[in-house]
Amino acid sequence: MRHNEAPAFPRLIKDAHHHLENEDGMSLRDWFAGQAIAALILRVDTLGTNRDARDRAEIAYLYADALLGVRDEPR
């Protein structure tokens, strides 16, 4: 599994027959991008007023990819 596909909040759930199943939920990349977009929406002044929602979304994923890249670097 690539790092950008890793689940943000994995959990085990029981199905109707009480078997455990893995539920991944959103990817860690999507969660990081969601955190970034929240800040980008609040900081419109740093982006300028001519940025549209798609521009902000692309920037959010750039931040998410940067976070994942740093996370994967050896310490």
C-alpha positions in Angstrom: 0.0 0.0 0.0 1.4 3.4 -1.0 1.7 6.0 1.8 -0.9 8.2 0.2 -3.4 5.3 0.3 -2.9 4.5 4.0 -6.1 4.9 6.0 -6.4 7.9 8.3 -8.6 6.2 10.9 -8.6 2.4 10.4 -10.8 0.3 12.6 -12.2 -3.2 13.0 -15.9 -3.6 13.0 -18.1 -6.6 13.5 -20.4 -7.7 10.6 -23.8 -9.2 11.1 -22.2 -12.6 11.7 -19.8 -11.2 14.4 -16.8 -11.5 12.1 -14.2 -8.7 12.3 -13.8 -6.7 9.1 -11.4 -3.8 8.5 -12.9 -0.5 7.6 -10.4 2.0 6.3 -12.4 5.2 5.9 -10.6 8.1 4.2 -7.0 8.1 3.2 -4.3 9.8 5.3 -3.7 12.0 2.2 -7.3 13.1 2.1 -7.3 13.8 5.8 -4.2 16.0 5.5 -5.7 17.8 2.6 -8.8 18.4 4.5 -6.8 20.0 7.3 -4.9 22.1 4.9 -8.0 23.3 3.1 -9.5 24.5 6.3 -6.5 26.7 6.9 -6.4 27.9 3.3 -10.1 29.0 3.4 -9.4 31.0 6.5 -6.3 32.6 5.0 -7.7 34.0 1.8 -5.6 37.1 2.2 -2.4 35.1 1.7 -3.6 33.5 -1.5 -5.2 36.6 -3.1 -8.8 37.1 -3.9 -8.5 35.7 -7.5 -8.0 32.1 -6.3 -11.0 29.9 -6.8 -12.0 26.7 -4.9 -10.2 24.4 -7.3 -7.0 26.3 -6.9 -7.3 26.0 -3.1 -8.0 22.3 -3.3 -5.0 21.7 -5.5 -2.8 23.7 -3.0 -4.3 21.6 -0.1 -3.2 18.4 -1.8 0.3 19.9 -2.4 0.5 20.4 1.3 -0.8 16.9 2.0 1.8 15.4 -0.4 4.5 17.4 1.3 3.4 16.2 4.7 3.4 12.6 3.5 6.9 13.1 2.0 8.4 14.4 5.2 6.6 11.7 7.2 8.3 9.0 5.0 11.8 10.4 5.3 14.2 8.5 7.6 14.9 10.2 10.9 
